[in-house]
C-alpha cells in the first residue's frame, strides 16, 4: 500500500464571517505580506497563486508551450484523424 500524505480541509466560509469578509481579510493579508522588507537580491515577494496567474496570462497571449515530442504525437494523431492543425 502506498500513499502521498495529502490532507485537504474544505470550509464553507459563508458559515463563518461570509465570503465578502473573508476576501477582505485575505486581500489585506496579501498586501501586508507583499509590503514586507525584501532580503538582498529578492526583487518581489510572491504569494500562492501569483506564478500561476502570470503563467495563465502569458499562455493566453502566447499559447501553451509544447516540447517537440508532444507536438509530434499530436501532429501524427491529427493527421490520422483528419484534423487540420493551426498554422
Long-range contacts (C-beta under 8 A, 24 or more apart in sequence): none
